[in-house]
């Protein structure tokens, strides 16, 4: 694997940070502090990005936001990936139908990135920010690896055999179910703090530790007893691409109170069907069973 170029990594970090806070502006010192970059490097980097139009600087407040060139990139990206627009439309319709929040996510290297959200945020939901990234490590992201590419993901698990059973279940029913856990609640708050506050190693370590803690609990539900109540955290289903790969995931969050197993199955099957419709409309291909 090639050694990452520091300047390129920092440029990506700046754009990701501003994308996660699209309605806010940040001064040079705030950008440098939150991303852990020294002032001189941040100044030079923001200058290059501003000259190219990827970052805009407010003339009076001297704050930085995303620039108009990013809009051109986004428009071009949507033309390359029309499935995102189709998934976004489907998320809006499903959010209105289910009275829940729906997220559209994609796997990006070692992370899951939030591309879109629809519906009103719930006090019980995972804090969702478009542009936010979370680690693609067990038990998070099973829906992205259930149909292929699971080896690296499983290698990070404390109990890979148990998670292999989970992935088999996800493939069989076409969606994943995550139950509520104290660690998940804490993870949601930590991710919110990480997106909103200054970056620091202690907070990042807390996020990684909470993800690891989730991996030690019964976080992913395998068998759903129809009459048993569950406290559900999220339900996710895939949207497949032209090579039968998982291109995106649609995720329902914000469930109020407990749900019976049969109610969870109804939500999951509806979400799975929406994902299959988006797959068909975007000319994706569902993997062959077996």
C-alpha angles and dihedrals in degrees: 000000000000118000109256117250108239096217092049092048091051092048090052090048092053093049093045091049094050091044089056089054104039096159096048135077125212132202122232091258092049092051091047093048097046094047097038094241123140116249096248093052092044091050093052093044095049089047092057093045092047093050089052092048095243090114127035125208120210107232096217105028093037091219127142129230135162112295133226094262088069088061090058090049091048093049091049090047091053089052088052092044108033089164088079093060091046091049091048091053091047091049091055092050093046093047090055092046097047099031088230136113116263125200128198111210139172135195111249112182108296094349143068112231124202109229101174143351135200135189133040116304115251128215086233096048129099107262104257125199121175106241092027117135130206128184116271093224131125128319092015119080102020089147090062096054104031092093097042147329095053099135097087090043093050091047088068094053126101090218110026094173092059091050092049086061089050092052091050089053092048090052092047098053098028099236141059128235124204121193126218117268135171089242091054092052091050090047091055092053092045092051090050090052091046091054096044105035140051115299113248135164094238092059093044090050089050091055092049091047093051091050089052091048090053088055090060094054135070091266101142113058116222106174119036113203104209096223098036119103119233133185100228123206101182145337119212134188131183133246109207127220130218093278091051089256123138102263098173142352130226113211131193116208138163101064114175116221127333125328128206117240092252091052091051090050090052091053091045094049092048091050091046091051092050089051090051091050090052089047091054095045092050091047093247123153127234113228116252114254118248 
